[in-house]
Amino acid sequence: MTRSNLMSRIPVSAITEPGITESRFARPSRSGGCAGAVVLGAMLSAGVVAHAGDGVVLRAATVGCTQGQTAEVQIRATTVGLVGGFGFNIAPGGLLAADVRYDGPIFETSWQGWDSAPSLDVRVDAVCVFTEDQVDPGDHTLVTIEVPVPADMPAGTVLPVALTNIQFFNYDFTIPTLEPFDGSITVYRTSDLDGDGLVGSSDLGLLLAAWGTVGKNAAADLNADGTVNGADLGRLVDRWGTIG
């Protein structure tokens, strides 16, 4: 389908409908300008689509993040049809969504995405206008949201990552059923227990020496649940070879 063919299927009144403007999208992604965002808004508000029985599962990741580092929250979609466009808001528990990375496979083509980052409740929209730029239905990363976690945020804090105002339409202009799943960010102490800038065998030794109660070494209670145990060991292993 060519761009002109796609545009011909959208009523002119929809494109010029009040409230559908480029101002909805605070800045363009690296993939281009904001014209496609207007098209997406028009498609989703103009009544040119019909509901479909095939569904989309939209999921925000559940991740861990060390105090003072940046959480990377992937947004993934599982689809059974060719997706023509999507939009959603994501609010990471009162923290700032500093940036949106368009690292999903669809953005390796001419898909275009727009977002309002940095924001406490960031809006992300994207649209595709060419059939040759589609990816096969399945489970795909769409974008990754970067959320800096303050160094003084208490370990053990669990921040909800909420998906709201979700819009999807298939490439054939049908609207799939939606099943969204919110995510979360769990805050941890650093796994670099010896402070040498790298998580390794000496940190493992310190954690094992503190096994059981936090009184021996509170720093080894990485999730701040009151006990140095397997959960802390799992976190340390997960951060092995990193700065912590």
C-alpha positions in Angstrom: 0.0 0.0 0.0 1.4 3.4 -0.9 1.2 6.4 1.4 -1.3 8.1 -1.0 -3.5 5.0 -0.9 -3.5 4.9 2.9 -4.3 8.6 3.1 -7.2 8.2 0.7 -8.9 5.9 3.2 -9.0 8.6 5.9 -11.7 11.2 5.7 -10.5 14.7 5.2 -12.7 15.8 8.1 -10.7 13.4 10.3 -7.4 14.9 9.4 -8.6 18.4 10.0 -10.6 17.5 13.1 -10.0 20.0 15.9 -7.6 18.7 18.5 -5.7 16.5 16.1 -2.5 18.5 15.8 1.2 18.0 16.0 1.3 19.6 19.4 0.2 16.2 20.9 3.7 15.0 20.2 6.4 16.9 22.0 9.3 15.9 19.9 10.0 13.6 17.0 12.0 10.5 17.2 15.2 10.0 15.2 13.1 8.4 12.5 11.4 11.6 11.2 8.9 14.4 11.7 5.4 14.5 13.1 3.2 14.1 10.0 2.6 10.5 10.8 1.4 11.3 14.3 -1.4 13.3 12.8 -2.4 10.4 10.7 -2.4 8.1 13.7 -4.6 10.4 15.6 -7.0 10.7 12.7 -7.2 7.0 12.2 -8.0 6.3 15.9 -10.6 9.1 16.3 -12.4 9.2 12.9 -14.5 6.1 13.1 -12.9 4.5 10.0 -12.0 1.3 11.9 -14.0 -1.8 13.0 -13.3 -3.9 16.0 -11.5 -7.2 15.4 -11.5 -10.4 17.5 -7.7 -10.9 17.4 -6.0 -9.4 20.3 -2.9 -7.5 21.4 -1.1 -8.1 24.7 0.8 -5.0 25.7 3.3 -5.5 28.6 5.5 -3.2 30.6 8.5 -5.1 31.9 9.2 -5.8 35.6 12.8 -4.8 36.2 15.3 -4.2 39.0 17.5 -1.2 39.3 20.4 -0.2 41.6 20.1 3.1 43.5 21.6 5.9 41.4 21.4 4.0 38.1 18.9 4.1 35.2 16.1 1.5 34.9 15.4 0.3 31.4 11.7 -0.7 31.1 10.9 -2.5 27.9 7.4 -2.2 26.4 6.5 -5.3 24.4 3.5 -6.3 22.3 2.3 -9.8 21.4 0.2 -9.6 18.2 -1.5 -12.0 15.9 -2.0 -9.4 13.1 0.0 -6.7 11.3 0.0 -3.7 13.5 -0.5 -0.4 11.7 0.0 2.0 14.7 -0.1 2.3 18.4 -0.1 4.8 21.2 0.1 4.7 25.0 1.0 6.7 28.1 3.5 5.2 30.6 4.0 6.6 34.1 7.0 5.1 36.1 5.8 5.5 39.7 6.3 9.3 40.0 9.8 9.2 38.5 10.8 11.0 35.3 10.9 9.0 32.1 14.0 10.7 30.8 14.1 9.2 27.3 12.4 6.7 24.9 14.5 4.4 22.8 13.0 3.2 19.6 14.8 -0.1 19.7 12.1 -2.5 18.6 12.5 -4.3 15.2 9.7 -2.2 13.6 11.9 1.0 13.9 14.7 -0.6 11.8 12.4 0.4 8.9 10.5 3.5 8.1 8.2 3.3 11.1 8.0 6.7 12.9 7.6 7.3 16.6 7.0 10.3 18.7 7.1 10.9 22.5 6.8 13.6 25.1 9.9 12.6 27.1 11.2 13.8 29.5 7.9 13.4 31.4 6.4 11.9 34.6 3.7 10.4 32.3 5.3 10.0 28.9 3.2 9.7 25.8 4.5 7.4 23.0 2.9 7.1 19.5 4.0 5.3 16.4 2.7 4.6 12.9 3.6 2.6 9.8 2.4 3.4 6.3 4.1 0.9 4.1 3.3 -2.8 4.0 6.9 -3.7 3.2 7.9 -2.3 6.6 5.9 -4.7 8.7 7.3 -7.4 10.9 5.7 -10.8 11.3 3.1 -11.1 14.1 4.6 -12.3 17.4 6.2 -11.1 20.5 8.2 -7.9 19.9 9.9 -5.1 21.8 8.3 -1.8 20.8 10.3 0.7 22.8 12.4 1.0 25.9 11.8 3.7 28.5 14.8 5.0 30.5 14.0 6.0 34.1 16.8 7.3 36.3 16.4 6.1 39.9 17.6 8.5 42.6 20.6 7.5 44.7 18.7 8.2 47.9 15.6 6.1 47.0 15.3 3.4 49.7 16.3 -0.1 48.6 13.3 -2.4 48.5 11.0 0.3 47.0 8.8 -1.1 44.3 7.6 1.5 41.8 4.6 0.7 39.7 4.9 1.3 35.9 1.4 2.0 34.6 0.2 1.8 31.0 -2.8 4.0 30.2 -4.6 5.6 27.3 -3.7 2.7 25.1 -4.6 2.7 21.4 -3.8 0.1 18.8 -5.0 -0.5 15.2 -4.2 -3.2 12.8 -2.8 -2.5 9.4 -6.2 -3.4 7.9 -7.8 -0.6 10.0 -9.4 -3.0 12.5 -9.0 -2.4 16.2 -7.8 -5.5 18.1 -8.9 -6.3 21.6 -6.3 -5.1 24.2 -4.9 -6.8 27.2 -2.4 -4.5 29.0 -0.1 -5.6 31.9 1.6 -2.9 34.0 5.2 -3.4 35.1 7.3 -2.3 38.0 10.8 -1.2 39.0 12.3 -2.7 42.2 15.1 -0.7 43.8 18.3 -2.5 45.0 21.5 -1.6 46.9 24.6 -2.0 44.8 26.0 -5.4 44.3 29.6 -4.0 44.3 30.1 -4.7 48.0 33.8 -4.1 48.0 33.5 -0.8 46.1 36.1 -1.7 43.4 33.8 -0.7 40.6 33.1 -4.3 39.4 30.8 -7.1 40.7 32.9 -10.2 41.1 34.2 -13.0 43.3 35.2 -10.8 46.2 31.6 -9.4 46.4 30.3 -12.9 46.3 32.5 -13.7 49.3 31.3 -10.7 51.2 27.7 -11.7 50.6 28.2 -15.3 51.7 30.0 -14.1 54.8 27.0 -12.0 55.7 24.5 -14.8 55.0 21.5 -15.0 57.3 21.1 -11.7 59.1 21.6 -8.1 58.1 23.5 -7.4 61.3 26.7 -8.9 59.9 26.7 -6.6 56.8 23.6 -4.5 56.0 25.0 -3.6 52.6 24.8 -7.3 51.5 21.0 -7.2 52.0 20.6 -6.0 48.5 16.8 -5.9 48.4 16.5 -4.6 52.0 14.0 -7.3 53.1 15.8 -7.9 56.4 17.8 -11.0 55.5 20.8 -11.8 53.4 19.6 -14.8 51.4 19.0 -16.4 48.0 17.2 -13.3 46.7 20.3 -11.2 47.3 22.5 -13.9 45.8 20.4 -13.9 42.7 20.6 -10.2 42.4 24.4 -10.3 42.7 24.7 -13.0 40.1 22.5 -11.0 37.8 24.8 -8.0 38.1 28.0 -10.0 37.8 30.6 -8.2 35.7 28.8 -4.8 35.9 29.4 -1.8 38.0 26.8 -3.0 40.5 
